[in-house]
Amino acid sequence: MHAVLELYVDADSCPVKDEIYRVAYRYALTVHVVANQSVHVAASDSFHFVLVGDRFDEADDWIAERASEGDIVITADILLAARCLENDARVLDPRGRVFKDESIGEAIAAREAQAYMREMGIQAGGPPPMQEKDRSKFLMSLDQVVQQVRRKGNSH
């Protein structure tokens, strides 16, 4: 486990970067903001912008190769979440849902079903727009996960 808690952000379409920065400041976390296009990163020596190429899943690959036990990953990408869980990282989505080993298979199946329905023209669009309650849930979930990881780290 790392001495410093590291947080990896799948940033290309992440709607909660400001919330992540607030929590990261509070807990003095190292944050890796990973994207294949330029995104704003709050000013801090502990916040690092990582620009990857535009190859499909390049940002996901960068994160999955580095995130491990004691790290936290923020992503809406269920397949990336599954890869990071395999490395014992903690993973949550921008709406505050914490991905777990026990539930990731169900999430992948739901993702595939939704993709099939979109292909068949039965369902269109993506998730509903972010609401303030989603941001609040995310902040609460991220805070809880950070505290859980810190407690676990201190118990060794």
N, C-alpha and C positions, 0 to 999 in steps of 0.2 A: 504494500500500500504506500502511496505517496505521502511525503511529509506535508505537502500543501495540497489542499483539496482543489482539484482541477475541474472546470466546467467547460464542456464543449457545446457550442451552439451551431446547429445546422441553420445558417443565417439567411439564406437566399430569400425565403418567404416567411421568416419568423416575425410575428406581430408583437412579441413581448420582449424585445431587446432592452428597452428602457427599464422594464421591471427586473430583468436579469441583472442589469448593471446596479440597480438599487440594492438588491440582495448581495451581490458580489462585493460592493463597497462595504456593506455592513459586516460581512464575515471575512473580508480580506481574501477573497478567492482569486485564483488565477483563471482567467477566462480566455478561451480560444474561440474567436468568432470566425467561422469557416464558411466561405462563399466562393462562387465562381464569377462574381461581379463585385464591384466596390460597394461596401455598405459602411454607414457611419458607426464608429466605435467610440464609446465614451472615453475621455482622457483619463488614463491611469497606466502606471507602469505594469500593472498586473493584467491588463487587457491587451490581447494580441489579435490582430487581424491576420487571417491566413487566406490569401487569394490562391485558389487552385485553378487549374485549367478548366476548359468547358467540356471535357470528356464526360459522357453520361455517368452519373454517380461518383464523380471524382471527389466531391466534398464528402459524400458518405464514406467512401473508401478511406479518406484521410482520417476522419473521425474514428471509424471502426478499427483502424490499425493502431490507434493510440489510446482510446478510452479503455480503462480497465478497472479493477476493483478499487473502490474509494473515489472514483470519478463520477460525475453527473453529466448526462447528455440531455440536451433539449432538442427535440425533433418531433415533427408531425409525421415523419416517414416511418411507417410501421416496420418495413423491412430493415431499415437502419436500426430501429429500436431492438429488433430481434438479434441483430449482429452484436450490438453493444451488451445486451443482456448475457449473451454467450461468454463475454469477457468479464462478467460480474460487475459491470458498471450499473449505476442506477439511471433510469431513463424516465423522463416525463415529457408530455406534449404541451404545446402552448396554451392549452385550456386547463392544464393542471391534472390531467389524467396520468397516474403513475403506471407505467408498464411493468408487469411482473412476469416471471417465468411461467406461472400457472395460467396466465390469461393471454399471453402473446399469440398462441396458436389460434385462439378464437378471434383475435383482432386481425390476424392475417387472413383468416377465412372470410371475415366480414368485408375486408378490403377487396378480396378477389370477387366476392359476390357483387359488390357495388360496381366494380370495373365491368363485370359482365353485363349488369343492368344498363350501364351507360352505353356500352357497345350495342346493345339491343335497342337502344332508344327509349328504354323504360324510365330511366332516371337521368336527370341532367344536373350539371353544376356540382359544386363542392360543398364544403361545410358552410353553415350560416355565418354571417359576419360576426366578428368578435364583439362581445358586449362587455360592459364594465364588470359584470359579475364573473365573466370568464377570466378577466385579468386578476380579479381578487382571488378567485380560486387558484389560479396559477401561482400567485405570490404566496398564498398559504401553503400550497403543496411544495413549492421549491424550498421555502423556509423549513418545513417539516423534514424534507429529504436531507437538506444540509445538516440539520441537527442530528438526524439518525446516523448519517455517515460519520459525523464528528464523534458521537458517542461510541460508535463501533470502533473507530480509530483509537480512541482513548482507552478502550478496554483491553488493548493488546499489551 
